[in-house]
Amino acid sequence: TIPVVVSLYLAFTRWDLISGTPVFVGFDNFIKMFHDPKFWKYCWNTVYLMGAIPLIIAGSLVLGLAMNQKLKGVVIFRTLYFLPTISAGVAVYLLWRLFFASDFGYANVIIAKLGSFLHIPIKGPNWLTDEEWAKPALIIMSIWQQVGGPNMILYLAALQGVPRELYEASDIDGANAWHKFWHITWPMISPTTFFIAVMSVIGGLQAGFDPAFIMTGGGPNGATTTIMYEIYNEAFEFQNMGYACALAWFLFFVIFVFTVT
C-alpha cells in the first residue's frame, strides 16, 4: 500500500532520482503527457500489438478443441504446445530476433524459397528495422508464444466440463459437427471466453516491454515502444520518476475503467 501511495504522490512531482527531495508540480506531468505526440504514438503501439489477442484466443480455442479429442499421444501434444509459454523469455526473444534477421533470418529465407517455388521474385522485409513491419513481427512472435498457453488449458478444462448428454441428444436429432459447436459447445464455454478476453486485454495493456526490449530496443523510431516500455524509459533511462509515475497511474486508470465496465 505504501509504494502505491508514494507513486501517486510522485506523479504530481518532478524528481530525477538523484536530488533528495521531489518538487511538487501539480498536474504538470499529466498535462505534458496529453500534449506529447509520442505519448499518443506509444498508446497506438500498445493497441496495435493487442491486435494479436483475437488471433491468440481463436488459436487457443482451436487447439483446445483438438486436444480434447481422444487421440493417441494427446498428452505429448498438449505438452509441446504449452512449451513456448514456459520457455525462458530472453532466450526465446533472442531466437526470434535471429529468425527475423534481414539478411540471414529464416523468415526471409522461407519467403525467398516460396517465391522461387512460385517463380516469383520475392524479397522479405526488414522485419525488425522497418517501422511498418516491426509490430507485425512482434505479433507473430506473441501468437506463437501464447496460443498454446494458459488460454488453451482453460478452454480444454471448459470443454471437458460440457455434459456429454447434450452431444448424445444432438446426435439423435441428426446435428452435424458445426451445429454441435455453435449450439452446444460455444454457449457452454462462453463464460470462459469472456474471462480469457478480459484477462487478455488487461495483460495486453501491461505487455510489450520484454520482447521489444530484447528484439527491437523499442525501435525503429519508437515503432515498438509501448506504454510499459515508456514507463521504464522515463523512470530508469531519463530519471523522470515523476513523469513515469504519472504514466503508470494513467495506465492503471485505463485498466480500472475497462475492468469495471
C-alpha atoms as an extended CHARMM CRD file, in Angstrom:
* protein
*
       261  EXT
         1         1  THR       CA              0.0000000000        0.0000000000        0.0000000000  PROA      1               0.0000000000
         2         2  ILE       CA              2.7600000000        2.4440000000        0.9050000000  PROA      2               0.0000000000
         3         3  PRO       CA              4.5460000000        2.1780000000       -2.5000000000  PROA      3               0.0000000000
         4         4  VAL       CA              1.2300000000        2.7620000000       -4.2750000000  PROA      4               0.0000000000
         5         5  VAL       CA              0.5400000000        5.9010000000       -2.2330000000  PROA      5               0.0000000000
         6         6  VAL       CA              4.1010000000        7.1370000000       -2.7770000000  PROA      6               0.0000000000
         7         7  SER       CA              3.8400000000        6.5890000000       -6.5330000000  PROA      7               0.0000000000
         8         8  LEU       CA              0.6000000000        8.5970000000       -6.5800000000  PROA      8               0.0000000000
         9         9  TYR       CA              2.3370000000       11.4570000000       -4.7930000000  PROA      9               0.0000000000
        10        10  LEU       CA              5.3400000000       11.2720000000       -7.1220000000  PROA      10              0.0000000000
        11        11  ALA       CA              3.0140000000       11.5490000000      -10.1300000000  PROA      11              0.0000000000
        12        12  PHE       CA              2.4590000000       15.1810000000       -9.0810000000  PROA      12              0.0000000000
        13        13  THR       CA              6.1510000000       15.9320000000       -8.5990000000  PROA      13              0.0000000000
        14        14  ARG       CA              9.3740000000       16.3800000000      -10.5370000000  PROA      14              0.0000000000
        15        15  TRP       CA             12.1070000000       14.0530000000       -9.2950000000  PROA      15              0.0000000000
        16        16  ASP       CA             15.1930000000       12.7850000000      -11.0770000000  PROA      16              0.0000000000
        17        17  LEU       CA             16.1580000000       10.0160000000       -8.5890000000  PROA      17              0.0000000000
        18        18  ILE       CA             19.3430000000       11.9410000000       -7.7660000000  PROA      18              0.0000000000
        19        19  SER       CA             18.1750000000       15.0670000000       -5.9950000000  PROA      19              0.0000000000
        20        20  GLY       CA             16.9900000000       14.4230000000       -2.4850000000  PROA      20              0.0000000000
        21        21  THR       CA             13.5270000000       15.9830000000       -2.4560000000  PROA      21              0.0000000000
        22        22  PRO       CA             10.7880000000       15.7040000000       -5.1060000000  PROA      22              0.0000000000
        23        23  VAL       CA              9.4210000000       19.0730000000       -6.2290000000  PROA      23              0.0000000000
        24        24  PHE       CA              5.6220000000       19.3460000000       -6.3130000000  PROA      24              0.0000000000
        25        25  VAL       CA              4.4320000000       20.4770000000       -9.7640000000  PROA      25              0.0000000000
        26        26  GLY       CA              0.7110000000       19.7470000000       -9.5870000000  PROA      26              0.0000000000
        27        27  PHE       CA             -0.8080000000       18.3830000000      -12.8000000000  PROA      27              0.0000000000
        28        28  ASP       CA              2.1830000000       19.3610000000      -14.9750000000  PROA      28              0.0000000000
        29        29  ASN       CA              3.1490000000       15.7360000000      -15.6350000000  PROA      29              0.0000000000
        30        30  PHE       CA             -0.3560000000       14.8480000000      -16.8200000000  PROA      30              0.0000000000
        31        31  ILE       CA             -0.5850000000       17.9980000000      -18.9630000000  PROA      31              0.0000000000
        32        32  LYS       CA              2.7600000000       17.1470000000      -20.5260000000  PROA      32              0.0000000000
        33        33  MET       CA              1.5670000000       13.5820000000      -21.1250000000  PROA      33              0.0000000000
        34        34  PHE       CA             -1.5780000000       14.5060000000      -23.0260000000  PROA      34              0.0000000000
        35        35  HSD       CA              0.2130000000       17.1350000000      -25.1200000000  PROA      35              0.0000000000
        36        36  ASP       CA              3.0930000000       14.8540000000      -26.0910000000  PROA      36              0.0000000000
        37        37  PRO       CA              2.6600000000       13.3500000000      -29.6040000000  PROA      37              0.0000000000
        38        38  LYS       CA              4.9900000000       10.4970000000      -28.6460000000  PROA      38              0.0000000000
        39        39  PHE       CA              2.6780000000        9.5060000000      -25.8190000000  PROA      39              0.0000000000
        40        40  TRP       CA             -0.2120000000        9.0170000000      -28.2320000000  PROA      40              0.0000000000
        41        41  LYS       CA              2.0850000000        7.1280000000      -30.5920000000  PROA      41              0.0000000000
        42        42  TYR       CA              3.0020000000        4.7460000000      -27.7920000000  PROA      42              0.0000000000
        43        43  CYS       CA             -0.6890000000        4.3340000000      -26.9260000000  PROA      43              0.0000000000
        44        44  TRP       CA             -1.3480000000        3.4090000000      -30.5440000000  PROA      44              0.0000000000
        45        45  ASN       CA              1.5540000000        0.9490000000      -30.4840000000  PROA      45              0.0000000000
        46        46  THR       CA              0.0510000000       -0.7100000000      -27.4140000000  PROA      46              0.0000000000
        47        47  VAL       CA             -3.3770000000       -1.0020000000      -29.0390000000  PROA      47              0.0000000000
        48        48  TYR       CA             -1.8670000000       -2.2350000000      -32.3140000000  PROA      48              0.0000000000
        49        49  LEU       CA              0.0650000000       -5.0190000000      -30.5890000000  PROA      49              0.0000000000
        50        50  MET       CA             -3.1300000000       -6.0180000000      -28.7770000000  PROA      50              0.0000000000
        51        51  GLY       CA             -4.4860000000       -6.9030000000      -32.2160000000  PROA      51              0.0000000000
        52        52  ALA       CA             -2.8770000000      -10.2960000000      -31.6100000000  PROA      52              0.0000000000
        53        53  ILE       CA             -5.4230000000      -11.0330000000      -28.8530000000  PROA      53              0.0000000000
        54        54  PRO       CA             -8.3240000000      -12.1940000000      -31.1020000000  PROA      54              0.0000000000
        55        55  LEU       CA             -5.9440000000      -14.3930000000      -33.0930000000  PROA      55              0.0000000000
        56        56  ILE       CA             -4.4800000000      -15.8800000000      -29.9180000000  PROA      56              0.0000000000
        57        57  ILE       CA             -7.9280000000      -16.5810000000      -28.4620000000  PROA      57              0.0000000000
        58        58  ALA       CA             -9.1200000000      -18.1820000000      -31.7070000000  PROA      58              0.0000000000
        59        59  GLY       CA             -5.9760000000      -20.2800000000      -31.9700000000  PROA      59              0.0000000000
        60        60  SER       CA             -6.2520000000      -21.3580000000      -28.3360000000  PROA      60              0.0000000000
        61        61  LEU       CA             -9.8480000000      -22.4500000000      -28.9380000000  PROA      61              0.0000000000
        62        62  VAL       CA             -8.8620000000      -24.4840000000      -31.9950000000  PROA      62              0.0000000000
        63        63  LEU       CA             -6.0330000000      -26.1560000000      -30.0810000000  PROA      63              0.0000000000
        64        64  GLY       CA             -8.3410000000      -26.7720000000      -27.1250000000  PROA      64              0.0000000000
        65        65  LEU       CA            -10.8520000000      -28.4770000000      -29.3950000000  PROA      65              0.0000000000
        66        66  ALA       CA             -8.1060000000      -30.5830000000      -30.9680000000  PROA      66              0.0000000000
        67        67  MET       CA             -6.5390000000      -31.5210000000      -27.6370000000  PROA      67              0.0000000000
        68        68  ASN       CA             -9.9670000000      -32.5070000000      -26.2770000000  PROA      68              0.0000000000
        69        69  GLN       CA            -10.1680000000      -35.3900000000      -28.7370000000  PROA      69              0.0000000000
        70        70  LYS       CA             -9.3620000000      -38.9350000000      -27.6830000000  PROA      70              0.0000000000
        71        71  LEU       CA             -6.1660000000      -39.2930000000      -29.6910000000  PROA      71              0.0000000000
        72        72  LYS       CA             -3.1220000000      -41.4500000000      -29.1080000000  PROA      72              0.0000000000
        73        73  GLY       CA             -0.3190000000      -39.4230000000      -27.5490000000  PROA      73              0.0000000000
        74        74  VAL       CA             -2.5170000000      -36.3690000000      -26.9720000000  PROA      74              0.0000000000
        75        75  VAL       CA             -0.7370000000      -35.6520000000      -23.6680000000  PROA      75              0.0000000000
        76        76  ILE       CA              2.5440000000      -35.2690000000      -25.5370000000  PROA      76              0.0000000000
        77        77  PHE       CA              0.9830000000      -32.7780000000      -27.9430000000  PROA      77              0.0000000000
        78        78  ARG       CA             -0.5140000000      -30.7960000000      -25.0510000000  PROA      78              0.0000000000
        79        79  THR       CA              2.9580000000      -30.5570000000      -23.5250000000  PROA      79              0.0000000000
        80        80  LEU       CA              4.5750000000      -29.4990000000      -26.7970000000  PROA      80              0.0000000000
        81        81  TYR       CA              2.0090000000      -26.7690000000      -27.3990000000  PROA      81              0.0000000000
        82        82  PHE       CA              2.4710000000      -25.4590000000      -23.8640000000  PROA      82              0.0000000000
        83        83  LEU       CA              6.2970000000      -25.3880000000      -24.0060000000  PROA      83              0.0000000000
        84        84  PRO       CA              6.6440000000      -21.9220000000      -25.6350000000  PROA      84              0.0000000000
        85        85  THR       CA              4.7720000000      -20.3790000000      -22.7010000000  PROA      85              0.0000000000
        86        86  ILE       CA              7.1690000000      -21.7170000000      -20.0770000000  PROA      86              0.0000000000
        87        87  SER       CA             10.3550000000      -21.2980000000      -22.1130000000  PROA      87              0.0000000000
        88        88  ALA       CA             12.8900000000      -18.7360000000      -20.9040000000  PROA      88              0.0000000000
        89        89  GLY       CA             11.7330000000      -15.3740000000      -22.2440000000  PROA      89              0.0000000000
        90        90  VAL       CA             15.1090000000      -13.8200000000      -23.0690000000  PROA      90              0.0000000000
        91        91  ALA       CA             16.3400000000      -16.9180000000      -24.9090000000  PROA      91              0.0000000000
        92        92  VAL       CA             13.1110000000      -17.1350000000      -26.9150000000  PROA      92              0.0000000000
        93        93  TYR       CA             13.2450000000      -13.4560000000      -27.8680000000  PROA      93              0.0000000000
        94        94  LEU       CA             16.8730000000      -13.7700000000      -28.9690000000  PROA      94              0.0000000000
        95        95  LEU       CA             15.9760000000      -16.7290000000      -31.1780000000  PROA      95              0.0000000000
        96        96  TRP       CA             13.1000000000      -14.8090000000      -32.7250000000  PROA      96              0.0000000000
        97        97  ARG       CA             15.4070000000      -11.8410000000      -33.3250000000  PROA      97              0.0000000000
        98        98  LEU       CA             17.6560000000      -14.1620000000      -35.3050000000  PROA      98              0.0000000000
        99        99  PHE       CA             14.6250000000      -15.6270000000      -37.0730000000  PROA      99              0.0000000000
       100       100  PHE       CA             13.5820000000      -12.1450000000      -38.2600000000  PROA      100             0.0000000000
       101       101  ALA       CA             17.1040000000      -11.0090000000      -39.1930000000  PROA      101             0.0000000000
       102       102  SER       CA             17.0320000000       -9.2070000000      -42.5420000000  PROA      102             0.0000000000
       103       103  ASP       CA             19.9940000000      -10.9270000000      -44.1990000000  PROA      103             0.0000000000
       104       104  PHE       CA             20.1170000000      -14.4810000000      -42.8660000000  PROA      104             0.0000000000
       105       105  GLY       CA             16.9110000000      -14.9090000000      -40.8520000000  PROA      105             0.0000000000
       106       106  TYR       CA             14.7850000000      -17.9570000000      -41.5880000000  PROA      106             0.0000000000
       107       107  ALA       CA             11.6910000000      -15.8080000000      -42.1020000000  PROA      107             0.0000000000
       108       108  ASN       CA             13.1540000000      -14.1970000000      -45.2120000000  PROA      108             0.0000000000
       109       109  VAL       CA             14.7570000000      -17.4730000000      -46.2960000000  PROA      109             0.0000000000
       110       110  ILE       CA             11.3190000000      -19.1170000000      -46.2470000000  PROA      110             0.0000000000
       111       111  ILE       CA              9.8070000000      -16.1960000000      -48.1690000000  PROA      111             0.0000000000
       112       112  ALA       CA             12.5800000000      -16.3940000000      -50.7880000000  PROA      112             0.0000000000
       113       113  LYS       CA             12.1470000000      -20.1520000000      -51.2160000000  PROA      113             0.0000000000
       114       114  LEU       CA              8.3880000000      -19.7140000000      -51.5420000000  PROA      114             0.0000000000
       115       115  GLY       CA              8.9330000000      -17.1080000000      -54.2330000000  PROA      115             0.0000000000
       116       116  SER       CA             11.3650000000      -19.4160000000      -56.0130000000  PROA      116             0.0000000000
       117       117  PHE       CA              8.8100000000      -22.2330000000      -55.9170000000  PROA      117             0.0000000000
       118       118  LEU       CA              6.1410000000      -19.9450000000      -57.3940000000  PROA      118             0.0000000000
       119       119  HSD       CA              8.6570000000      -18.4570000000      -59.8540000000  PROA      119             0.0000000000
       120       120  ILE       CA              8.0270000000      -15.0050000000      -58.3620000000  PROA      120             0.0000000000
       121       121  PRO       CA             10.9640000000      -12.8810000000      -57.1710000000  PROA      121             0.0000000000
       122       122  ILE       CA             10.0870000000      -12.0730000000      -53.5570000000  PROA      122             0.0000000000
       123       123  LYS       CA             12.3380000000      -10.4040000000      -51.0430000000  PROA      123             0.0000000000
       124       124  GLY       CA             11.4260000000      -10.4700000000      -47.3840000000  PROA      124             0.0000000000
       125       125  PRO       CA             11.0900000000       -7.1930000000      -45.4620000000  PROA      125             0.0000000000
       126       126  ASN       CA             13.4420000000       -5.7690000000      -42.8650000000  PROA      126             0.0000000000
       127       127  TRP       CA             11.2750000000       -7.1150000000      -40.0850000000  PROA      127             0.0000000000
       128       128  LEU       CA             12.7810000000       -5.5070000000      -37.0180000000  PROA      128             0.0000000000
       129       129  THR       CA             14.2850000000       -2.3980000000      -38.5820000000  PROA      129             0.0000000000
       130       130  ASP       CA             11.2790000000       -1.2430000000      -40.6200000000  PROA      130             0.0000000000
       131       131  GLU       CA              8.5700000000        0.7840000000      -38.8710000000  PROA      131             0.0000000000
       132       132  GLU       CA              5.8440000000       -0.9190000000      -40.9120000000  PROA      132             0.0000000000
       133       133  TRP       CA              6.9900000000       -4.4680000000      -40.1480000000  PROA      133             0.0000000000
       134       134  ALA       CA              8.3770000000       -4.3160000000      -36.6020000000  PROA      134             0.0000000000
       135       135  LYS       CA              4.9800000000       -4.5240000000      -34.8850000000  PROA      135             0.0000000000
       136       136  PRO       CA              3.6880000000       -7.3700000000      -37.1410000000  PROA      136             0.0000000000
       137       137  ALA       CA              6.8790000000       -9.2800000000      -36.3080000000  PROA      137             0.0000000000
       138       138  LEU       CA              6.1810000000       -8.9440000000      -32.5870000000  PROA      138             0.0000000000
       139       139  ILE       CA              2.5730000000      -10.0050000000      -33.1560000000  PROA      139             0.0000000000
       140       140  ILE       CA              3.6770000000      -13.1590000000      -34.9890000000  PROA      140             0.0000000000
       141       141  MET       CA              6.0380000000      -13.9770000000      -32.1420000000  PROA      141             0.0000000000
       142       142  SER       CA              3.3920000000      -13.3900000000      -29.4650000000  PROA      142             0.0000000000
       143       143  ILE       CA              0.8850000000      -15.6360000000      -31.2660000000  PROA      143             0.0000000000
       144       144  TRP       CA              3.4240000000      -18.4550000000      -31.3810000000  PROA      144             0.0000000000
       145       145  GLN       CA              4.2860000000      -17.9570000000      -27.7320000000  PROA      145             0.0000000000
       146       146  GLN       CA              0.7830000000      -17.6570000000      -26.2730000000  PROA      146             0.0000000000
       147       147  VAL       CA             -1.6140000000      -19.6400000000      -28.4510000000  PROA      147             0.0000000000
       148       148  GLY       CA             -0.7980000000      -22.9100000000      -26.6900000000  PROA      148             0.0000000000
       149       149  GLY       CA             -0.5110000000      -21.4010000000      -23.2230000000  PROA      149             0.0000000000
       150       150  PRO       CA             -2.9390000000      -20.9210000000      -20.3300000000  PROA      150             0.0000000000
       151       151  ASN       CA             -5.7960000000      -19.9920000000      -22.6780000000  PROA      151             0.0000000000
       152       152  MET       CA             -5.6270000000      -23.4180000000      -24.2930000000  PROA      152             0.0000000000
       153       153  ILE       CA             -5.6490000000      -25.0670000000      -20.8510000000  PROA      153             0.0000000000
       154       154  LEU       CA             -8.6810000000      -23.0100000000      -19.7830000000  PROA      154             0.0000000000
       155       155  TYR       CA            -10.5370000000      -23.9410000000      -22.9590000000  PROA      155             0.0000000000
       156       156  LEU       CA             -9.6040000000      -27.5810000000      -22.5160000000  PROA      156             0.0000000000
       157       157  ALA       CA            -10.9810000000      -27.5450000000      -18.9570000000  PROA      157             0.0000000000
       158       158  ALA       CA            -14.1640000000      -25.8160000000      -20.1300000000  PROA      158             0.0000000000
       159       159  LEU       CA            -14.6620000000      -28.2950000000      -22.9810000000  PROA      159             0.0000000000
       160       160  GLN       CA            -14.2460000000      -31.2420000000      -20.6630000000  PROA      160             0.0000000000
       161       161  GLY       CA            -16.9570000000      -29.7500000000      -18.4760000000  PROA      161             0.0000000000
       162       162  VAL       CA            -19.5900000000      -29.7850000000      -21.2320000000  PROA      162             0.0000000000
       163       163  PRO       CA            -22.1010000000      -32.5850000000      -20.4470000000  PROA      163             0.0000000000
       164       164  ARG       CA            -21.7650000000      -35.4690000000      -22.8860000000  PROA      164             0.0000000000
       165       165  GLU       CA            -25.5360000000      -35.9600000000      -22.7510000000  PROA      165             0.0000000000
       166       166  LEU       CA            -26.0140000000      -32.8050000000      -24.8000000000  PROA      166             0.0000000000
       167       167  TYR       CA            -23.9120000000      -34.1910000000      -27.6430000000  PROA      167             0.0000000000
       168       168  GLU       CA            -25.6720000000      -37.5470000000      -27.4630000000  PROA      168             0.0000000000
       169       169  ALA       CA            -29.0530000000      -35.8280000000      -27.7140000000  PROA      169             0.0000000000
       170       170  SER       CA            -27.8400000000      -33.7910000000      -30.6890000000  PROA      170             0.0000000000
       171       171  ASP       CA            -26.6900000000      -37.0000000000      -32.4110000000  PROA      171             0.0000000000
       172       172  ILE       CA            -30.2090000000      -38.3480000000      -32.0870000000  PROA      172             0.0000000000
       173       173  ASP       CA            -31.5460000000      -35.1470000000      -33.6710000000  PROA      173             0.0000000000
       174       174  GLY       CA            -29.0890000000      -35.5200000000      -36.5540000000  PROA      174             0.0000000000
       175       175  ALA       CA            -26.9270000000      -32.4540000000      -35.7790000000  PROA      175             0.0000000000
       176       176  ASN       CA            -23.6380000000      -32.1410000000      -37.6220000000  PROA      176             0.0000000000
       177       177  ALA       CA            -20.2960000000      -31.0340000000      -36.1390000000  PROA      177             0.0000000000
       178       178  TRP       CA            -20.9110000000      -27.3390000000      -36.8310000000  PROA      178             0.0000000000
       179       179  HSD       CA            -24.3620000000      -27.3960000000      -35.2190000000  PROA      179             0.0000000000
       180       180  LYS       CA            -22.9060000000      -29.1170000000      -32.1550000000  PROA      180             0.0000000000
       181       181  PHE       CA            -20.2200000000      -26.4810000000      -31.8260000000  PROA      181             0.0000000000
       182       182  TRP       CA            -22.4450000000      -23.4470000000      -32.4160000000  PROA      182             0.0000000000
       183       183  HSD       CA            -25.4540000000      -24.5480000000      -30.3660000000  PROA      183             0.0000000000
       184       184  ILE       CA            -23.8000000000      -26.5780000000      -27.5970000000  PROA      184             0.0000000000
       185       185  THR       CA            -20.0510000000      -26.0480000000      -27.2790000000  PROA      185             0.0000000000
       186       186  TRP       CA            -19.8840000000      -22.2970000000      -27.8420000000  PROA      186             0.0000000000
       187       187  PRO       CA            -22.6800000000      -21.3350000000      -25.4170000000  PROA      187             0.0000000000
       188       188  MET       CA            -21.2550000000      -23.6310000000      -22.7430000000  PROA      188             0.0000000000
       189       189  ILE       CA            -17.7310000000      -22.1880000000      -22.9830000000  PROA      189             0.0000000000
       190       190  SER       CA            -18.7770000000      -18.5480000000      -23.4840000000  PROA      190             0.0000000000
       191       191  PRO       CA            -18.0820000000      -17.6380000000      -19.8060000000  PROA      191             0.0000000000
       192       192  THR       CA            -14.5500000000      -18.9710000000      -20.2350000000  PROA      192             0.0000000000
       193       193  THR       CA            -14.1630000000      -16.9760000000      -23.4560000000  PROA      193             0.0000000000
       194       194  PHE       CA            -15.3330000000      -13.8180000000      -21.6880000000  PROA      194             0.0000000000
       195       195  PHE       CA            -12.8440000000      -14.3810000000      -18.8500000000  PROA      195             0.0000000000
       196       196  ILE       CA             -9.9960000000      -15.0380000000      -21.2880000000  PROA      196             0.0000000000
       197       197  ALA       CA            -10.8570000000      -11.9370000000      -23.3270000000  PROA      197             0.0000000000
       198       198  VAL       CA            -10.9360000000       -9.6570000000      -20.2690000000  PROA      198             0.0000000000
       199       199  MET       CA             -7.6890000000      -11.0100000000      -18.8370000000  PROA      199             0.0000000000
       200       200  SER       CA             -6.0230000000      -10.8550000000      -22.2620000000  PROA      200             0.0000000000
       201       201  VAL       CA             -6.9050000000       -7.1810000000      -22.7050000000  PROA      201             0.0000000000
       202       202  ILE       CA             -5.6560000000       -6.3560000000      -19.2050000000  PROA      202             0.0000000000
       203       203  GLY       CA             -2.4620000000       -8.2670000000      -19.9050000000  PROA      203             0.0000000000
       204       204  GLY       CA             -2.1120000000       -6.6430000000      -23.3180000000  PROA      204             0.0000000000
       205       205  LEU       CA             -2.2620000000       -3.1560000000      -21.8130000000  PROA      205             0.0000000000
       206       206  GLN       CA              0.5890000000       -4.0790000000      -19.4840000000  PROA      206             0.0000000000
       207       207  ALA       CA              2.6250000000       -6.0420000000      -22.0290000000  PROA      207             0.0000000000
       208       208  GLY       CA              5.1370000000       -5.1320000000      -24.6860000000  PROA      208             0.0000000000
       209       209  PHE       CA              8.2600000000       -4.4260000000      -22.6700000000  PROA      209             0.0000000000
       210       210  ASP       CA             10.2210000000       -7.6900000000      -22.6710000000  PROA      210             0.0000000000
       211       211  PRO       CA             10.0250000000       -8.6110000000      -26.3880000000  PROA      211             0.0000000000
       212       212  ALA       CA             10.5540000000       -5.0350000000      -27.5520000000  PROA      212             0.0000000000
       213       213  PHE       CA             13.4920000000       -4.5180000000      -25.1850000000  PROA      213             0.0000000000
       214       214  ILE       CA             15.2680000000       -7.6510000000      -26.4270000000  PROA      214             0.0000000000
       215       215  MET       CA             14.2610000000       -7.7010000000      -30.1000000000  PROA      215             0.0000000000
       216       216  THR       CA             13.9810000000       -4.0540000000      -31.1790000000  PROA      216             0.0000000000
       217       217  GLY       CA             15.0060000000       -1.8040000000      -28.2980000000  PROA      217             0.0000000000
       218       218  GLY       CA             11.6800000000       -0.0440000000      -28.7130000000  PROA      218             0.0000000000
       219       219  GLY       CA             12.5190000000        0.9750000000      -32.2660000000  PROA      219             0.0000000000
       220       220  PRO       CA             12.7560000000        1.6200000000      -35.0430000000  PROA      220             0.0000000000
       221       221  ASN       CA             11.8830000000        5.2280000000      -34.2800000000  PROA      221             0.0000000000
       222       222  GLY       CA              9.6940000000        4.1890000000      -31.3650000000  PROA      222             0.0000000000
       223       223  ALA       CA              7.5510000000        1.8850000000      -33.5180000000  PROA      223             0.0000000000
       224       224  THR       CA              7.5080000000       -0.8590000000      -30.8690000000  PROA      224             0.0000000000
       225       225  THR       CA              7.5980000000        1.3050000000      -27.7480000000  PROA      225             0.0000000000
       226       226  THR       CA              4.5150000000        0.6670000000      -25.6380000000  PROA      226             0.0000000000
       227       227  ILE       CA              3.2250000000        2.4530000000      -22.5480000000  PROA      227             0.0000000000
       228       228  MET       CA              5.0260000000       -0.0310000000      -20.3050000000  PROA      228             0.0000000000
       229       229  TYR       CA              8.2560000000        0.4770000000      -22.2370000000  PROA      229             0.0000000000
       230       230  GLU       CA              7.8780000000        4.2510000000      -21.9800000000  PROA      230             0.0000000000
       231       231  ILE       CA              7.3700000000        3.9910000000      -18.2120000000  PROA      231             0.0000000000
       232       232  TYR       CA             10.6680000000        2.1210000000      -17.9980000000  PROA      232             0.0000000000
       233       233  ASN       CA             12.4460000000        4.6520000000      -20.2130000000  PROA      233             0.0000000000
       234       234  GLU       CA             11.2220000000        7.6690000000      -18.2820000000  PROA      234             0.0000000000
       235       235  ALA       CA             11.9860000000        6.1180000000      -14.9010000000  PROA      235             0.0000000000
       236       236  PHE       CA             15.3450000000        4.4650000000      -15.4710000000  PROA      236             0.0000000000
       237       237  GLU       CA             16.7640000000        5.8800000000      -18.7000000000  PROA      237             0.0000000000
       238       238  PHE       CA             15.8280000000        9.5520000000      -18.3130000000  PROA      238             0.0000000000
       239       239  GLN       CA             15.3470000000        9.6000000000      -14.4940000000  PROA      239             0.0000000000
       240       240  ASN       CA             11.9790000000       11.3410000000      -14.8330000000  PROA      240             0.0000000000
       241       241  MET       CA             10.4240000000        9.4020000000      -11.9750000000  PROA      241             0.0000000000
       242       242  GLY       CA              7.5220000000       11.8120000000      -11.5260000000  PROA      242             0.0000000000
       243       243  TYR       CA              6.5000000000       11.6000000000      -15.1720000000  PROA      243             0.0000000000
       244       244  ALA       CA              6.9420000000        7.8090000000      -15.1300000000  PROA      244             0.0000000000
       245       245  CYS       CA              4.5890000000        7.5700000000      -12.1400000000  PROA      245             0.0000000000
       246       246  ALA       CA              2.0570000000        9.7330000000      -13.9860000000  PROA      246             0.0000000000
       247       247  LEU       CA              2.2200000000        7.3400000000      -16.9420000000  PROA      247             0.0000000000
       248       248  ALA       CA              1.7990000000        4.3830000000      -14.6150000000  PROA      248             0.0000000000
       249       249  TRP       CA             -1.2870000000        5.9220000000      -12.9960000000  PROA      249             0.0000000000
       250       250  PHE       CA             -2.7660000000        6.7020000000      -16.4050000000  PROA      250             0.0000000000
       251       251  LEU       CA             -2.3210000000        3.0400000000      -17.3390000000  PROA      251             0.0000000000
       252       252  PHE       CA             -3.8800000000        1.9790000000      -14.0440000000  PROA      252             0.0000000000
       253       253  PHE       CA             -6.8710000000        4.2340000000      -14.6920000000  PROA      253             0.0000000000
       254       254  VAL       CA             -7.4110000000        2.7760000000      -18.1820000000  PROA      254             0.0000000000
       255       255  ILE       CA             -7.2300000000       -0.8010000000      -16.8560000000  PROA      255             0.0000000000
       256       256  PHE       CA             -9.5290000000        0.0760000000      -13.9400000000  PROA      256             0.0000000000
       257       257  VAL       CA            -12.1630000000        1.6360000000      -16.2120000000  PROA      257             0.0000000000
       258       258  PHE       CA            -12.0430000000       -1.3080000000      -18.6080000000  PROA      258             0.0000000000
       259       259  THR       CA            -12.3460000000       -3.8190000000      -15.7620000000  PROA      259             0.0000000000
       260       260  VAL       CA            -15.2740000000       -2.0230000000      -14.1530000000  PROA      260             0.0000000000
       261       261  THR       CA            -17.1920000000       -1.5760000000      -17.4000000000  PROA      261             0.0000000000
